[in-house]
């Protein structure tokens, strides 16, 4: 769960906000100016879907910047820097399908490898698989 502004983190995670076991890491969330305005107004909201189910998604500064450039159509990059309490962590294999977030039954947070990400025209957003 995002707790306080902080510095650079090493991986991308989907976090369940009910975690009570402290395991803190520093991570980034990249987004568009429109979404950044919403985050400023009402706070960061969990996604309704994603590679490892609904939740909050974070990654390294490098990958968050690439995602922000894509979301902002190359014009603006907005990064949210957070300290995340991971609690009991699930290391999911990339080939395991879990878009429903079933990992939450036993874990507070989950990490996996996101496949190479391309836009609808086939241009790379993140040119290689990355930790999520």
DSSP file (Angstrom, degrees, kcal/mol; ACC not computed):
  #  RESIDUE AA STRUCTURE BP1 BP2  ACC     N-H-->O    O-->H-N    N-H-->O    O-->H-N    TCO  KAPPA ALPHA  PHI   PSI    X-CA   Y-CA   Z-CA
    1    1 A X              0   0    0      0, 0.0    84,-1.1     0, 0.0    15,-0.1   0.000 360.0 360.0 360.0 133.2    0.0    0.0    0.0
    2    2 A X  B     +A   84   0A   0     82,-0.2    82,-0.2     1,-0.2     3,-0.1  -0.356 360.0 162.9 -59.1 135.3    1.4    3.4   -0.8
    3    3 A X        -     0   0    0     80,-1.8     2,-0.3     1,-0.4    -1,-0.2   0.737  52.8  -7.7-121.3 -57.4    2.6    5.1    2.4
    4    4 A X  S    S-     0   0    0     79,-0.4    79,-1.2     0, 0.0    -1,-0.4  -0.977  73.8 -91.4-143.4 154.8    5.0    8.0    1.9
    5    5 A X        +     0   0    0     -2,-0.3    77,-0.2    77,-0.2     2,-0.2  -0.397  61.8 143.7 -61.7 145.0    6.9    9.7   -0.9
    6    6 A X        -     0   0    0     75,-0.2     2,-0.1    21,-0.2    77,-0.1  -0.718  39.7 -71.3-158.8-153.2   10.4    8.2   -1.2
    7    7 A X        -     0   0    0      1,-0.2    75,-0.2    -2,-0.2    -1,-0.1  -0.204  66.4 -30.0-112.1-161.9   13.1    7.2   -3.7
    8    8 A X        -     0   0    0     -2,-0.1    18,-0.4    73,-0.1     2,-0.3  -0.124  49.7-163.5 -61.1 140.2   13.9    4.5   -6.4
    9    9 A X        -     0   0    0     50,-0.2    52,-0.5    16,-0.1    18,-0.2  -0.825  17.3-138.3-122.0 163.7   12.6    0.9   -6.3
   10   10 A X  S    S+     0   0    0     -2,-0.3    50,-0.3    50,-0.1     2,-0.3   0.674  72.7  29.5 -99.5 -19.3   13.7   -2.2   -8.1
   11   11 A X        -     0   0    0     15,-0.3     2,-0.4    48,-0.2    17,-0.3  -0.829  69.6-111.6-138.7 172.0   10.5   -4.0   -9.2
   12   12 A X        -     0   0    0     -2,-0.3   100,-0.4   100,-0.2     2,-0.3  -0.893  38.9-179.7-106.5 139.1    6.9   -3.6  -10.2
   13   13 A X  E     -D   58   0B   0     45,-0.6    45,-1.4    -2,-0.4     2,-0.5  -0.969  31.2-140.4-140.2 150.2    4.2   -4.9   -7.9
   14   14 A X  E     -DE  57 110B   0     96,-1.9    96,-1.8    -2,-0.3     2,-0.4  -0.975  35.3-157.9-106.4 123.0    0.5   -5.3   -7.6
   15   15 A X  E     -DE  56 109B   0     41,-1.2    41,-0.9    -2,-0.5     2,-0.5  -0.870  17.4-140.9-116.6 134.0   -0.4   -4.5   -4.0
   16   16 A X    >   -     0   0    0     92,-2.6     3,-1.5    -2,-0.4    39,-0.1  -0.811  18.3-141.8 -87.2 123.4   -3.4   -5.5   -1.8
   17   17 A X  T 3  S+     0   0    0     -2,-0.5    -1,-0.1     1,-0.3    92,-0.1   0.524  91.8  71.6 -67.9  -5.4   -4.2   -2.5    0.4
   18   18 A X  T 3   +     0   0    0     90,-0.1    -1,-0.3     2,-0.0    90,-0.0   0.380  66.9 133.2 -92.4   5.6   -5.1   -4.7    3.4
   19   19 A X    <   +     0   0    0     -3,-1.5    68,-0.1    89,-0.2    66,-0.1  -0.239  26.6 173.9 -58.3 139.9   -1.5   -5.7    4.1
   20   20 A X        +     0   0    0     66,-0.1     2,-0.6     1,-0.0    -1,-0.1   0.402  53.1  89.2-125.7  -1.7   -0.4   -5.5    7.7
   21   21 A X  S    S-     0   0    0     64,-0.1    66,-0.5     2,-0.1     2,-0.4  -0.880  79.0-125.5 -99.9 119.2    3.1   -7.1    7.6
   22   22 A X        +     0   0    0     -2,-0.6     2,-0.2    64,-0.1    63,-0.1  -0.497  48.4 145.6 -72.5 122.9    5.8   -4.4    6.9
   23   23 A X        -     0   0    0     -2,-0.4    63,-3.5     2,-0.1     2,-0.3  -0.678  33.1-164.1-148.4  89.0    8.1   -5.2    3.9
   24   24 A X  E     +B   85   0A   0     61,-0.2     2,-0.3    -2,-0.2    61,-0.2  -0.609  17.3 164.6 -93.4 134.8    8.8   -1.8    2.5
   25   25 A X  E     -B   84   0A   0     59,-1.9    59,-3.5    -2,-0.3     2,-0.5  -0.951  35.2-118.3-136.8 158.6   10.3   -1.0   -1.0
   26   26 A X  E     +B   83   0A   0    -18,-0.4   -15,-0.3    -2,-0.3     2,-0.2  -0.877  44.1 160.5-102.1 127.7   10.5    2.2   -3.1
   27   27 A X  E     -B   82   0A   0     55,-2.6    55,-2.6    -2,-0.5     2,-0.3  -0.831  28.0-128.4-141.7 173.3    8.7    2.1   -6.4
   28   28 A X  E     -BC  81  59A   0     31,-2.3    31,-2.5   -17,-0.3     2,-0.4  -0.931   3.2-158.2-130.6 151.4    7.2    4.3   -9.2
   29   29 A X  E     -B   80   0A   0     51,-1.9    51,-2.7    -2,-0.3     2,-0.4  -0.992  16.1-154.9-127.3 120.9    3.9    4.5  -11.0
   30   30 A X  E     +B   79   0A   0     -2,-0.4     2,-0.3    49,-0.2    49,-0.2  -0.794  26.0 151.1 -99.5 139.1    3.9    6.2  -14.5
   31   31 A X  E     -B   78   0A   0     47,-2.3    47,-1.2    -2,-0.4    41,-0.2  -0.906  41.5 -84.8-154.1 178.3    0.8    7.9  -15.9
   32   32 A X     >  -     0   0    0     -2,-0.3     4,-2.5    39,-0.2    40,-0.1  -0.346  42.7-107.1 -85.0 169.1   -0.7   10.6  -18.1
   33   33 A X  H  > S+     0   0    0      2,-0.2     4,-2.1     1,-0.2     5,-0.1   0.879 120.8  53.4 -65.3 -37.0   -1.3   14.3  -17.1
   34   34 A X  H  > S+     0   0    0      2,-0.2     4,-1.6     1,-0.2    -1,-0.2   0.941 112.8  42.3 -62.7 -47.3   -5.1   13.5  -17.0
   35   35 A X  H  > S+     0   0    0      1,-0.2     4,-2.5     2,-0.2    -2,-0.2   0.872 110.8  56.7 -67.4 -36.0   -4.6   10.6  -14.6
   36   36 A X  H  X S+     0   0    0     -4,-2.5     4,-2.3     1,-0.2    -1,-0.2   0.893 105.4  51.9 -61.8 -39.3   -2.1   12.5  -12.6
   37   37 A X  H  X S+     0   0    0     -4,-2.1     4,-1.9     2,-0.2    -1,-0.2   0.905 110.4  48.4 -62.7 -41.2   -4.7   15.3  -12.0
   38   38 A X  H  X>S+     0   0    0     -4,-1.6     4,-3.0     2,-0.2     5,-0.5   0.891 109.8  51.7 -65.1 -39.9   -7.2   12.6  -10.8
   39   39 A X  H  X5S+     0   0    0     -4,-2.5     4,-1.9     1,-0.2    -2,-0.2   0.901 110.0  49.9 -62.7 -40.4   -4.6   11.1   -8.5
   40   40 A X  H  <5S+     0   0    0     -4,-2.3    -1,-0.2    -5,-0.2    -2,-0.2   0.884 116.2  42.5 -65.0 -38.1   -3.9   14.5   -7.0
   41   41 A X  H  <5S+     0   0    0     -4,-1.9    -2,-0.2    -5,-0.1    -1,-0.2   0.940 137.0   6.4 -74.5 -48.7   -7.7   15.1   -6.5
   42   42 A X  H  <5S-     0   0    0     -4,-3.0    -3,-0.2     1,-0.3    -2,-0.2   0.421 104.7-108.8-121.2  -0.3   -8.8   11.7   -5.1
   43   43 A X     << -     0   0    0     -4,-1.9     2,-0.3    -5,-0.5    -1,-0.3  -0.117  55.1 -42.5  91.7 166.3   -5.7    9.7   -4.6
   44   44 A X        -     0   0    0     -5,-0.1     2,-0.3    -4,-0.1   -42,-0.1  -0.544  59.9-157.4 -71.1 125.6   -4.3    6.7   -6.5
   45   45 A X        -     0   0    0     -2,-0.3    10,-0.1    10,-0.0    -2,-0.1  -0.816  22.1-105.7-104.6 145.2   -7.1    4.2   -7.3
   46   46 A X        -     0   0    0     -2,-0.3    10,-0.2    10,-0.1     8,-0.1  -0.381  37.3-109.9 -67.5 146.3   -6.6    0.5   -7.9
   47   47 A X  B     -G   55   0C   0      8,-3.0     8,-1.1     1,-0.1    -1,-0.1  -0.387  15.7-134.9 -68.9 155.1   -6.9   -0.6  -11.5
   48   48 A X  S    S+     0   0    0      6,-0.2     6,-0.3     1,-0.1     2,-0.3   0.669  84.7   9.0 -84.9 -18.2   -9.9   -2.8  -12.3
   49   49 A X        +     0   0    0      4,-0.2     2,-0.3     6,-0.1     6,-0.2  -0.950  67.4 145.1-152.1 169.1   -7.8   -5.3  -14.3
   50   50 A X    >   -     0   0    0     49,-0.3     3,-1.8    -2,-0.3    51,-0.1  -0.950  62.4 -68.7 170.7 176.1   -4.2   -6.1  -15.1
   51   51 A X  T 3  S+     0   0    0      1,-0.3    47,-0.6    -2,-0.3    50,-0.1   0.810 134.8  26.5 -57.5 -33.8   -1.7   -8.8  -15.9
   52   52 A X  T 3  S-     0   0    0      1,-0.5    -1,-0.3    47,-0.1    47,-0.2  -0.067 127.3 -87.9-122.0  32.6   -1.9  -10.1  -12.3
   53   53 A X    <   -     0   0    0     -3,-1.8    -1,-0.5    48,-0.1    -4,-0.2  -0.217  69.2 -28.4  95.5 178.0   -5.4   -8.9  -11.5
   54   54 A X  S    S+     0   0    0     -6,-0.3     2,-0.3    45,-0.2    -6,-0.2  -0.318  88.4  81.6 -65.5 149.8   -6.9   -5.7  -10.2
   55   55 A X  B    S-G   47   0C   0     -8,-1.1    -8,-3.0    -6,-0.2     2,-0.4  -0.957  80.9 -39.5 151.7-167.6   -4.8   -3.5   -7.9
   56   56 A X  E     -D   15   0B   0    -41,-0.9   -41,-1.2    -2,-0.3     2,-0.5  -0.806  51.3-154.2 -93.9 131.1   -2.0   -1.0   -7.7
   57   57 A X  E     +D   14   0B   0     -2,-0.4     2,-0.3   -43,-0.2   -43,-0.2  -0.924  18.3 169.0-113.6 130.8    0.8   -1.4  -10.2
   58   58 A X  E     +D   13   0B   0    -45,-1.4   -45,-0.6    -2,-0.5     2,-0.2  -0.924   0.8 163.9-135.3 158.8    4.4   -0.1   -9.6
   59   59 A X  B     -C   28   0A   0    -31,-2.5   -31,-2.3   -47,-0.3   -48,-0.2  -0.821  44.6 -52.5-153.6-169.6    7.8   -0.6  -11.3
   60   60 A X     >  -     0   0    0    -50,-0.3     4,-2.6    71,-0.3     5,-0.2  -0.282  53.9-108.3 -70.1 163.8   11.3    0.8  -11.6
   61   61 A X  H  > S+     0   0    0    -52,-0.5     4,-2.4     1,-0.2     5,-0.2   0.912 118.8  53.8 -60.0 -43.3   11.8    4.4  -12.4
   62   62 A X  H  > S+     0   0    0      1,-0.2     4,-1.7     2,-0.2    -1,-0.2   0.932 113.6  40.1 -58.5 -49.4   13.0    3.5  -15.9
   63   63 A X  H  > S+     0   0    0      1,-0.2     4,-2.3     2,-0.2    -1,-0.2   0.865 113.2  54.6 -71.8 -35.6   10.0    1.4  -16.8
   64   64 A X  H  X S+     0   0    0     -4,-2.6     4,-2.6     2,-0.2    -1,-0.2   0.883 107.4  51.5 -63.7 -37.9    7.6    3.9  -15.1
   65   65 A X  H  X S+     0   0    0     -4,-2.4     4,-2.6     2,-0.2    -2,-0.2   0.909 109.5  49.5 -64.8 -41.4    9.0    6.7  -17.3
   66   66 A X  H  X S+     0   0    0     -4,-1.7     4,-1.9     2,-0.2    -2,-0.2   0.914 113.1  46.7 -62.8 -42.5    8.5    4.6  -20.4
   67   67 A X  H  X S+     0   0    0     -4,-2.3     4,-2.9     2,-0.2    -2,-0.2   0.907 112.0  50.7 -65.6 -41.9    4.9    3.9  -19.4
   68   68 A X  H  X S+     0   0    0     -4,-2.6     4,-2.6     2,-0.2     8,-0.2   0.896 107.9  52.8 -63.5 -40.9    4.3    7.6  -18.5
   69   69 A X  H  <>S+     0   0    0     -4,-2.6     5,-3.9     2,-0.2     6,-0.3   0.914 113.2  44.9 -60.0 -41.8    5.7    8.6  -22.0
   70   70 A X  H ><5S+     0   0    0     -4,-1.9     3,-1.6     3,-0.2    -2,-0.2   0.949 114.8  46.2 -66.2 -49.9    3.2    6.2  -23.6
   71   71 A X  H 3<5S+     0   0    0     -4,-2.9    -2,-0.2     1,-0.3    -1,-0.2   0.837 115.8  47.1 -63.8 -32.5    0.2    7.3  -21.5
   72   72 A X  T >X5S-     0   0    0     -4,-2.6     3,-1.8     4,-0.2     4,-0.6   0.240 114.5-116.3 -92.8  13.2    1.1   11.0  -22.0
   73   73 A X  T <45 -     0   0    0     -3,-1.6    -3,-0.2     1,-0.3    -4,-0.1   0.837  68.2 -61.8  55.0  37.2    1.5   10.5  -25.8
   74   74 A X  T 34<S+     0   0    0     -5,-3.9    -1,-0.3    -6,-0.2    -4,-0.1   0.437 126.2  91.5  76.2  -0.2    5.2   11.4  -25.5
   75   75 A X  T <4 S+     0   0    0     -3,-1.8     2,-0.4    -6,-0.3    -2,-0.2   0.870  87.9  18.2 -96.2 -42.0    4.4   14.9  -24.3
   76   76 A X     <  -     0   0    0     -4,-0.6     2,-0.5    -8,-0.2    -1,-0.3  -0.980  57.6-155.7-134.9 142.8    4.4   14.7  -20.5
   77   77 A X        -     0   0    0     -2,-0.4     2,-0.5    -3,-0.1   -45,-0.1  -0.982  10.7-175.6-119.6 128.1    5.7   12.2  -18.0
   78   78 A X  E     - B   0  31A   0    -47,-1.2   -47,-2.3    -2,-0.5     2,-0.5  -0.983   4.3-174.0-123.0 121.1    4.2   12.0  -14.5
   79   79 A X  E     - B   0  30A   0     -2,-0.5     2,-0.6   -49,-0.2   -49,-0.2  -0.957  14.1-154.8-118.3 131.9    5.7    9.7  -12.0
   80   80 A X  E     - B   0  29A   0    -51,-2.7   -51,-1.9    -2,-0.5     2,-0.5  -0.928  14.2-156.8-100.7 121.9    4.3    8.9   -8.6
   81   81 A X  E     + B   0  28A   0     -2,-0.6     2,-0.3   -53,-0.2   -53,-0.2  -0.884  22.9 167.7-103.1 125.7    7.1    7.8   -6.2
   82   82 A X  E     - B   0  27A   0    -55,-2.6   -55,-2.6    -2,-0.5     2,-0.5  -0.912  40.0-128.3-137.3 159.3    6.0    5.7   -3.3
   83   83 A X  E     - B   0  26A   0    -79,-1.2   -80,-1.8    -2,-0.3     2,-0.4  -0.961  36.3-156.0-104.0 125.7    7.1    3.5   -0.5
   84   84 A X  E     -AB   2  25A   0    -59,-3.5   -59,-1.9    -2,-0.5     2,-0.9  -0.889  15.9-143.9-114.3 131.5    5.2    0.3   -0.7
   85   85 A X  E     - B   0  24A   0    -84,-1.1   -61,-0.2    -2,-0.4   -66,-0.2  -0.829  20.7-178.5 -88.8 105.6    4.4   -2.2    2.2
   86   86 A X        +     0   0    0    -63,-3.5    22,-0.2    -2,-0.9   -70,-0.2   0.750   9.3 179.4 -81.8 -24.9    4.6   -5.6    0.3
   87   87 A X        +     0   0    0    -66,-0.5     2,-0.7   -64,-0.1    -1,-0.2  -0.358  64.1   8.0  61.1-136.9    3.7   -7.8    3.3
   88   88 A X  S    S-     0   0    0     -2,-0.0    20,-2.6     1,-0.0    21,-1.7  -0.710  87.5-148.6 -81.3 112.8    3.6  -11.5    2.3
   89   89 A X  E     -f  109   0B   0     -2,-0.7     2,-0.5    19,-0.2    21,-0.2  -0.700  11.6-154.9 -98.3 132.2    4.9  -11.6   -1.3
   90   90 A X  E     -f  110   0B   0     19,-2.6    21,-2.6    -2,-0.4     2,-0.9  -0.907   5.7-155.4 -99.5 123.7    4.0  -14.0   -4.0
   91   91 A X  E     -f  111   0B   0     -2,-0.5     2,-0.3    19,-0.2    21,-0.2  -0.859  21.1-163.5 -97.1  99.3    6.6  -14.5   -6.8
   92   92 A X        -     0   0    0     19,-2.7    21,-0.3    -2,-0.9     2,-0.1  -0.664  19.3-117.7 -89.8 136.2    4.4  -15.7   -9.7
   93   93 A X    >   -     0   0    0     -2,-0.3     3,-1.7    19,-0.1    -1,-0.1  -0.461  25.2-121.4 -68.0 143.1    5.9  -17.4  -12.8
   94   94 A X  T 3  S+     0   0    0      1,-0.3    -1,-0.1    -2,-0.1    21,-0.1   0.827 110.6  54.3 -57.1 -35.1    5.3  -15.3  -15.9
   95   95 A X  T 3  S+     0   0    0      2,-0.1     2,-0.5     0, 0.0    -1,-0.3   0.594  83.2 103.2 -80.0  -9.2    3.4  -18.2  -17.6
   96   96 A X    <   -     0   0    0     -3,-1.7     2,-0.5     2,-0.1    -4,-0.0  -0.624  69.8-138.1 -74.9 123.5    0.9  -18.5  -14.8
   97   97 A X        +     0   0    0     -2,-0.5   -45,-0.1     1,-0.1    -2,-0.1  -0.712  42.3 146.4 -82.6 126.3   -2.4  -16.9  -15.8
   98   98 A X    >   +     0   0    0    -47,-0.6     3,-1.5    -2,-0.5     5,-0.2  -0.151   8.5 141.9-154.4  50.1   -3.9  -14.9  -12.9
   99   99 A X  T 3  S+     0   0    0      1,-0.3   -49,-0.3   -47,-0.2   -45,-0.2   0.635  76.2  61.0 -70.4 -11.7   -5.8  -11.9  -14.3
  100  100 A X  T 3  S-     0   0    0    -47,-0.2    -1,-0.3   -49,-0.1   -46,-0.2   0.576 110.4-122.8 -86.7 -11.0   -8.4  -12.4  -11.6
  101  101 A X    X   +     0   0    0     -3,-1.5     3,-1.8   -50,-0.1     4,-0.1   0.859  51.5 160.0  73.8  36.0   -5.9  -11.9   -8.8
  102  102 A X  G >   +     0   0    0      1,-0.3     3,-2.0     2,-0.2     4,-0.2   0.717  61.1  80.5 -62.5 -19.8   -6.4  -15.3   -7.1
  103  103 A X  G >> S+     0   0    0      1,-0.3     3,-1.5    -5,-0.2     4,-1.4   0.749  75.0  76.4 -57.5 -22.9   -2.9  -14.9   -5.5
  104  104 A X  G <4 S+     0   0    0     -3,-1.8    -1,-0.3     1,-0.3    -2,-0.2   0.678  73.8  78.9 -64.3 -17.2   -4.7  -12.6   -2.9
  105  105 A X  G <4 S+     0   0    0     -3,-2.0    -1,-0.3     1,-0.2    -2,-0.2   0.808 117.2   9.4 -62.0 -28.3   -6.1  -15.7   -1.2
  106  106 A X  T <4 S+     0   0    0     -3,-1.5     2,-0.3    -4,-0.2    -2,-0.2   0.466 123.6  59.1-128.1  -6.7   -2.7  -16.3    0.5
  107  107 A X     <  -     0   0    0     -4,-1.4   -18,-0.2     1,-0.1     3,-0.1  -0.865  55.4-148.6-132.1 159.4   -0.6  -13.2   -0.2
  108  108 A X  S    S+     0   0    0    -20,-2.6   -92,-2.6    -2,-0.3     2,-0.3   0.739  87.6  13.4 -91.8 -29.8   -0.5   -9.4    0.3
  109  109 A X  E     -Ef  15  89B   0    -21,-1.7   -19,-2.6   -94,-0.2     2,-0.3  -0.952  65.0-152.0-146.6 160.7    1.4   -8.6   -2.9
  110  110 A X  E     -Ef  14  90B   0    -96,-1.8   -96,-1.9    -2,-0.3     2,-0.3  -0.993   5.2-169.4-140.1 142.9    2.5  -10.3   -6.1
  111  111 A X  E     + f   0  91B   0    -21,-2.6   -19,-2.7    -2,-0.3     2,-0.3  -0.977  18.1 148.7-130.3 147.7    5.4   -9.9   -8.6
  112  112 A X        -     0   0    0   -100,-0.4    20,-4.0    -2,-0.3     2,-0.6  -0.911  49.8 -83.4-157.5-179.7    5.8  -11.4  -12.0
  113  113 A X  E     -H  131   0D   0    -21,-0.3     2,-0.4    -2,-0.3    18,-0.2  -0.890  36.7-147.4 -99.7 120.9    7.4  -10.7  -15.4
  114  114 A X  E     -H  130   0D   0     16,-3.9    16,-1.9    -2,-0.6     3,-0.1  -0.701  25.3-115.9 -82.2 134.6    5.3   -8.6  -17.7
  115  115 A X        -     0   0    0     -2,-0.4    13,-0.1    14,-0.2    15,-0.1  -0.213  49.3 -67.4 -65.6 163.1    5.8   -9.5  -21.4
  116  116 A X        -     0   0    0     11,-0.1     2,-0.5    13,-0.1    11,-0.2  -0.224  58.2-137.1 -46.7 137.1    7.3   -6.9  -23.8
  117  117 A X  E     +I  126   0E   0      9,-2.1     8,-3.1    11,-0.3     9,-1.5  -0.915  26.3 175.8-112.5 122.4    4.7   -4.1  -24.2
  118  118 A X  E     -I  124   0E   0     -2,-0.5     6,-0.2     6,-0.3     2,-0.0  -0.908  27.5-119.6-121.7 153.0    3.9   -2.6  -27.6
  119  119 A X    >   -     0   0    0      4,-3.0     3,-2.3    -2,-0.3     6,-0.0  -0.246  45.2 -87.5 -79.5 176.0    1.3    0.0  -28.6
  120  120 A X  T 3  S+     0   0    0      1,-0.3    -1,-0.1     2,-0.1    -2,-0.0   0.740 130.1  54.3 -59.4 -22.5   -1.6   -0.7  -31.0
  121  121 A X  T 3  S-     0   0    0      2,-0.1    -1,-0.3     3,-0.0     3,-0.1   0.436 121.8-106.3 -89.1   0.1    0.7    0.2  -33.9
  122  122 A X  S <  S+     0   0    0     -3,-2.3     2,-0.3     1,-0.3    -2,-0.1   0.520  73.6 139.9  89.1   6.0    3.4   -2.2  -32.8
  123  123 A X        -     0   0    0      1,-0.1    -4,-3.0    -5,-0.0    -1,-0.3  -0.638  59.4-104.8 -81.4 139.2    5.8    0.4  -31.4
  124  124 A X  E     +I  118   0E   0     -2,-0.3    -6,-0.3    -6,-0.2     3,-0.2  -0.430  35.1 176.5 -68.6 132.3    7.5   -0.6  -28.2
  125  125 A X  E    S+     0   0E   0     -8,-3.1     2,-0.5     1,-0.4    -7,-0.2   0.831  93.9   8.4 -89.3 -54.8    6.3    1.0  -25.0
  126  126 A X  E    S-I  117   0E   0     -9,-1.5    -9,-2.1   -11,-0.1    -1,-0.4  -0.977  81.8-152.8-124.5 113.9    8.7   -1.2  -22.9
  127  127 A X  S    S+     0   0    0     -2,-0.5     2,-0.3    -3,-0.2   -11,-0.1   0.517  72.0  31.1 -73.7  -7.5   11.0   -3.0  -25.4
  128  128 A X  S    S-     0   0    0    -13,-0.1   -11,-0.3   -11,-0.1   -14,-0.1  -0.951  99.5 -76.9-142.7 161.6   11.7   -6.0  -23.2
  129  129 A X        -     0   0    0     -2,-0.3     2,-0.3   -13,-0.1   -14,-0.2  -0.280  53.5-166.6 -56.7 146.9    9.9   -8.0  -20.5
  130  130 A X  E     -H  114   0D   0    -16,-1.9   -16,-3.9   -15,-0.1     2,-0.2  -0.962  26.5 -93.1-139.9 156.8    9.9   -6.3  -17.1
  131  131 A X  E      H  113   0D   0     -2,-0.3   -71,-0.3   -18,-0.2   -18,-0.3  -0.476 360.0 360.0 -70.6 133.6    9.2   -7.1  -13.5
  132  132 A X              0   0    0    -20,-4.0   -74,-0.2    -2,-0.2   -19,-0.2   0.270 360.0 360.0-134.6 360.0    5.6   -6.3  -12.4
